[in-house]
Amino acid sequence: MATGPDPHLSMVRDVSPRTPEGCEECLRLGSPWVHLRLCLTCGHVGCCDSSPNRHARAHAHDEEHPVMESLEPGEDWRWCFVHEALV
């Protein structure tokens, strides 16, 4: 049961995608991705958990930037990787 807003929402900033053309790491590696996620703390663009490399999750863990949003057209949601929940 939720007790209030996710405390990680305080880390959300007004960001622009650093690599709007795709996943930052996948572009560098020449690797494919499925869907893109935008870090709402720094603007990193990573690939989703359905992608082979799961760079969004890795970024959230490594950089301690837990809140991402979908960068897919027509999608409007945010996810906290710490709480594994929509925020």
ZITA-V751742 format. One record per residue. N is the residue number from 0. SS is DSSP state (H for helix, E for strand, - for the rest). PHI is phi in degrees with one decimal (NA if undefined). PSI is psi in whole degrees, 0 to 359 (* if undefined). Layout:
N:SS:PHI:PSI
N:SS:PHI:PSI
This chain:
0:-:NA:131
1:-:-71.0:139
2:-:-108.1:358
3:-:159.5:186
4:-:-65.3:151
5:-:-61.8:127
6:H:-65.5:340
7:H:-73.9:348
8:H:-62.2:339
9:H:-66.9:345
10:H:-88.3:353
11:-:-71.3:131
12:-:-124.4:168
13:-:-81.9:103
14:-:-120.1:160
15:-:-118.3:145
16:-:-60.3:128
17:-:-68.4:325
18:-:-132.8:79
19:-:-63.7:344
20:-:-80.2:350
21:-:162.4:184
22:-:-62.3:127
23:H:-55.4:310
24:H:-71.6:319
25:H:-62.9:322
26:H:-61.3:317
27:H:-66.4:322
28:H:-85.8:344
29:-:73.5:31
30:-:-102.1:150
31:-:-80.8:161
32:-:-137.1:167
33:-:-102.3:300
34:-:-134.3:159
35:E:-111.4:147
36:E:-127.7:141
37:E:-108.6:124
38:E:-70.7:125
39:-:-88.8:9
40:-:-102.8:321
41:-:-130.7:351
42:-:89.8:6
43:-:-60.9:139
44:E:-108.6:122
45:E:-129.0:166
46:E:-91.1:154
47:-:-74.4:174
48:-:-67.6:344
49:-:-82.2:350
50:-:-83.1:154
51:-:-56.9:325
52:-:-103.8:348
53:-:49.6:49
54:H:-68.5:331
55:H:-63.5:314
56:H:-62.5:317
57:H:-61.5:317
58:H:-62.1:314
59:H:-57.0:318
60:H:-73.2:309
61:H:-67.0:320
62:H:-97.0:355
63:-:56.5:45
64:-:-115.7:84
65:-:-77.2:339
66:E:-100.8:123
67:E:-125.8:160
68:E:-127.8:158
69:E:-66.2:139
70:-:-106.6:16
71:-:-85.9:138
72:-:-56.4:135
73:-:83.2:356
74:-:-104.8:139
75:-:-140.9:79
76:-:-149.4:159
77:E:-125.1:150
78:E:-132.6:136
79:E:-102.6:118
80:-:-72.7:337
81:-:-70.9:312
82:-:-92.4:355
83:-:51.3:51
84:E:-150.0:154
85:E:-68.6:142
86:-:-128.8:*
